[in-house]
Amino acid sequence: MFGMSLGEIFIVAIIAILFVGPDKLPDALVKIAKFFRSFKSTINEAKESFDKELQIKELREEALNYKRQLTSSVTDVVDDVKKEASLTKLDDIYEEFNSIHKETLLTDEDENEELEKPKPKKKKKKAKKKKLENLEDKDV
């Protein structure tokens, strides 16, 4: 026990009896036992406190990992939403561009039709109609 042999323990007991005296020895042993008991309970409390701190540290690290995962997931979702929003904006811009382009094409086609149909041709048609009418009048 405590790395002491039985002879060493007997010598310590004799010195304690001589030093404290036989009438105060029982009280001294009780006080020593209480001291060891309180010392042991203090060490156990410190050990439990240390274990709790380790558990709290592990829980904190685990919570931080979950927080990081959640944050990265949220940022991924936000990025996806932003991409979708930008794509829908691009789609809207594309549709608006197409509608404007179609309108300009229609107006360009109208202008092209006007350019393609020269006015003299219209006169020729009118002139041809007049000639036909004149010929019909002469034939009659």
C-alpha positions in Angstrom: 0.0 0.0 0.0 1.5 3.4 -1.1 4.8 1.6 -1.9 5.4 1.0 1.8 6.0 -2.3 3.6 4.3 -3.4 6.7 7.4 -2.6 8.8 7.5 1.0 7.5 3.8 1.5 8.3 4.4 0.2 11.9 7.2 2.6 12.4 5.1 5.6 11.2 2.3 4.5 13.6 4.7 4.4 16.5 6.1 7.9 15.7 2.5 9.2 15.4 1.6 7.8 18.8 4.7 9.4 20.3 4.2 12.7 18.5 0.5 13.2 18.9 0.0 11.2 22.1 -2.3 8.2 22.8 -5.3 10.3 23.9 -5.3 12.6 20.7 -4.5 9.8 18.3 -8.1 8.8 17.5 -9.1 12.4 16.7 -6.0 12.8 14.6 -6.8 9.6 12.6 -10.4 10.8 12.1 -9.1 14.2 10.8 -6.5 12.5 8.6 -9.3 10.2 7.2 -11.5 13.2 6.5 -8.6 15.0 4.8 -8.0 12.1 2.5 -11.7 11.7 1.8 -12.0 15.4 1.0 -8.8 15.3 -1.1 -10.2 12.2 -3.0 -13.6 13.9 -3.6 -11.8 17.1 -4.8 -9.7 15.1 -7.2 -12.8 13.3 -8.4 -14.6 16.6 -8.9 -11.7 18.0 -10.8 -11.6 14.8 -12.9 -15.3 15.1 -13.6 -15.0 18.8 -14.4 -12.1 18.0 -16.8 -14.2 15.3 -18.5 -17.2 17.7 -18.8 -14.9 20.3 -20.3 -13.6 17.7 -22.8 -17.2 16.7 -23.7 -18.2 20.4 -24.0 -15.2 21.0 -26.3 -16.1 18.0 -28.4 -19.7 19.1 -28.6 -18.6 22.6 -29.5 -16.4 21.3 -32.3 -19.3 19.1 -33.5 -21.6 22.1 -33.4 -19.1 24.2 -35.3 -18.8 21.4 -37.9 -22.6 21.4 -38.3 -22.6 25.2 -38.5 -19.9 25.1 -41.3 -21.9 22.4 -43.2 -25.1 24.3 -42.8 -23.4 27.6 -43.9 -21.9 25.9 -46.9 -25.2 24.3 -47.8 -27.0 27.6 -47.4 -24.4 29.4 -49.5 -24.7 26.7 -52.2 -28.5 27.1 -52.2 -28.2 30.9 -52.3 -25.7 30.6 -55.2 -28.1 28.3 -57.1 -31.0 30.7 -56.5 -28.9 33.6 -57.7 -27.9 31.6 -60.8 -31.5 30.7 -61.4 -32.5 34.3 -60.9 -29.9 35.5 -63.2 -30.9 32.9 -65.8 -34.5 34.0 -65.6 -33.4 37.5 -65.9 -31.4 36.5 -68.9 -34.4 34.6 -70.3 -36.5 37.8 -69.8 -33.8 39.9 -71.5 -33.6 37.4 -74.3 -37.4 37.4 -74.8 -37.5 41.2 -74.7 -34.6 41.3 -77.2 -36.4 38.8 -79.5 -39.7 40.8 -79.3 -37.8 44.0 -80.1 -35.9 42.2 -82.9 -39.1 40.9 -84.4 -40.6 44.3 -84.3 -37.6 45.8 -86.0 -37.7 42.9 -88.5 -41.3 43.7 -89.3 -40.7 47.3 -89.7 -37.6 46.5 -91.8 -39.7 44.1 -93.9 -42.3 46.9 -94.4 -39.6 49.2 -95.4 -38.0 46.6 -97.7 -41.4 45.9 -99.3 -41.7 49.6 -100.0 -38.2 49.7 -101.4 -38.8 46.5 -103.4 -42.0 47.8 -105.0 -40.9 50.7 -107.0 -43.5 53.3 -107.8 -43.1 53.1 -111.5 -44.2 49.5 -111.4 -47.4 50.6 -109.9 -47.8 53.1 -112.7 -47.1 50.3 -115.2 -49.9 48.3 -113.7 -52.1 51.2 -113.9 -50.9 51.9 -117.4 -51.5 48.3 -118.4 -55.0 48.5 -117.0 -55.7 51.7 -119.0 -54.3 50.1 -122.1 -56.6 47.1 -121.6 -59.5 49.3 -121.0 -58.7 51.3 -124.1 -58.4 48.1 -126.2 -61.7 46.8 -124.8 -63.3 50.2 -125.7 -61.9 50.0 -129.2 -63.1 46.5 -129.7 -66.5 47.3 -128.6 
